[in-house]
Amino acid sequence: MTRIVVTGVGMVTPLGLDTQTTWDGLLAGQSGADTVSLFDVEPFPTTIACEVKDFDPSTFMDRKEVRQTDRYIQFAMAAADQAVNESGLEVTDDNRNEVATIIGSGYGGIGTVQNAVETLSTRGPNRVSPFLMPMMVTEMGASKVSIALGARGPAYSVTSSCCSGSDSIGAAADLIRRGDAKVALAGGAEATITPIAFAGFSQAGALSTKRNDSPSKASRPFDVDRDGFVMGEGACVLVLEDLEHAKARGANIIAELSGFASTADAYHITHPAENGEGAVRAMRKALDRAGLAPGELGYINAHGTSTPINDREETKAIKTVFGESAYAVPISSTKSMHGHLLGAGGALEAAICALAVANDRIPPTINLENADPDCDLNYTPHEVRNGPVNSAMSNTFGFGGHNTAIIFRKYAG
């Protein structure tokens, strides 16, 4: 069977504009949450988010292209550029047909849509940008990266709510396994810190509202005082390769992608299935495909959104899958630091698992001060845990009943 490895990771996150800065921030237990600066947030019940700060797309795009691309596309292009540079991959006439680009997004250019509706309402249809449609669609992140690289393998987006980034990694791995590509850039990008998204999630009761005066304390997965998630934005792109292709070009191998599974609850548009039944099936399938018994897994990066229902149901699901081992395996929710990146979250958290395996270090769950009695597992509170970490699983769940589990193992030759 084709083995697939990670040879590059690119990140643009609320903790930093590159992978190393983000990773260092995670290990230090830093929070990316602050009062929103991208728009006037005063009328909203929550005033905080995890924004990407100091991002300047003109450092890698000309100003005309900046005006013609949504922020989520710019994040995708920046993360992809980093990932390719780290991997040492060169896209040439000899290999460009074998390089795929699969970058997911849950909401695409939602900020562009909001601006266009306002323009239409106040200035009329003739003032709407001719670039509106390509700026708003969820697949344009993948397309723009493909064009920038000259990569002519399959290029598309997977849209499955918060699982979009993780499902894109699974789709990219499938392309490599069936021989449609030797290399794939895979991940997710999202830029939803906009008035319309804030209004929608606020009305759904999903966002934290209790700590507007202390943003860094708002995202608190598994804590008894949690009251909702903190919205984040950014992008993460991984370079996946056929192992033999990576070895032939002397690439540095970060980790091996050894298990992936995706399931649906078929239950409710926002509420997880009872006892996390869909999540249970995803985790079990991923473990089976990775050839791991539950007691052998080294780390779980939990979906851990800091919402009352999700954290409780995920804890139940982990207990069902891992039995007594559930109390021994280290778990953390890095959303406590970078917030919930929605369609990009699964890609970022998968990459964090790959880095945990490569570096034998587990980032903490910050703000876990009073554990919910229903959430009584080992969530690695406050401080980084040092390895060894031979394997790691990322859990991602999304609106519509999507469930994804991805497992990385230490590459052993």
HUFENPE-V125105 format. One record per backbone hydrogen bond with DSSP energy under -0.5 kcal/mol. CO is the residue of the C=O (numbers start at 1). NH is the residue of the N-H. If there is no record, write none. Layout:
<<CO:NH> <CO:NH>>
This chain:
<<3:243> <4:257> <5:7> <5:241> <6:254> <6:255> <8:239> <10:237> <12:235> <13:16> <16:13> <18:22> <19:23> <20:24> <21:25> <22:26> <23:27> <24:28> <25:30> <26:29> <26:364> <27:384> <34:49> <39:41> <41:44> <47:36> <49:34> <49:51> <50:233> <51:53> <54:56> <56:59> <57:60> <57:61> <62:66> <63:67> <64:68> <66:69> <70:74> <71:75> <72:76> <73:77> <74:78> <75:79> <76:80> <77:81> <78:82> <79:83> <80:84> <81:85> <82:86> <83:87> <84:88> <84:89> <89:91> <90:92> <92:95> <92:96> <95:98> <96:99> <96:152> <96:153> <98:100> <98:182> <98:183> <99:153> <100:185> <101:103> <101:156> <102:104> <102:187> <104:189> <108:110> <109:113> <110:114> <111:115> <112:116> <113:117> <114:118> <115:119> <116:120> <117:121> <118:122> <119:123> <119:124> <120:124> <124:127> <125:128> <129:132> <131:135> <132:136> <133:137> <136:109> <137:140> <139:143> <140:144> <141:145> <142:146> <143:147> <144:148> <145:149> <146:150> <146:151> <150:152> <154:101> <156:103> <158:105> <158:160> <160:163> <161:160> <161:164> <162:346> <163:167> <164:168> <165:169> <166:170> <167:171> <168:172> <169:173> <170:174> <171:175> <172:176> <173:177> <174:178> <175:180> <175:181> <176:179> <182:242> <183:100> <184:186> <184:240> <185:102> <186:238> <187:104> <188:236> <190:234> <192:194> <194:198> <195:199> <196:200> <197:201> <198:202> <199:203> <200:204> <201:206> <201:207> <202:205> <206:229> <209:212> <211:214> <214:217> <215:218> <215:219> <218:220> <220:223> <222:372> <223:226> <228:227> <229:208> <229:231> <230:340> <231:50> <234:190> <235:12> <236:188> <237:10> <238:186> <238:240> <239:7> <239:8> <240:184> <241:5> <242:246> <243:247> <244:248> <245:249> <246:251> <247:250> <252:254> <255:6> <256:258> <256:409> <257:4> <259:407> <261:405> <263:403> <269:400> <273:276> <274:277> <276:280> <277:281> <278:282> <279:283> <280:284> <281:285> <282:286> <283:287> <284:288> <285:289> <286:290> <287:291> <287:292> <288:291> <293:296> <293:297> <294:297> <298:330> <299:393> <300:302> <300:332> <301:395> <306:228> <307:311> <308:312> <309:313> <310:314> <311:315> <312:316> <313:317> <314:318> <315:319> <316:320> <317:321> <318:322> <319:323> <322:325> <323:326> <324:327> <325:328> <325:329> <326:378> <330:300> <332:302> <332:334> <333:336> <334:337> <334:338> <335:339> <337:32> <339:341> <340:232> <341:344> <342:345> <342:346> <343:165> <344:348> <345:349> <346:350> <347:351> <348:352> <349:353> <350:354> <351:355> <352:356> <353:357> <354:358> <355:359> <356:360> <356:361> <360:387> <361:363> <362:385> <364:366> <365:368> <365:382> <367:369> <370:224> <372:375> <374:376> <377:379> <378:331> <380:365> <381:383> <385:362> <390:410> <392:408> <393:301> <393:395> <394:406> <396:404> <398:401> <398:402> <401:265> <402:398> <403:263> <404:396> <405:261> <406:394> <407:258> <407:259> <408:392> <409:256>>
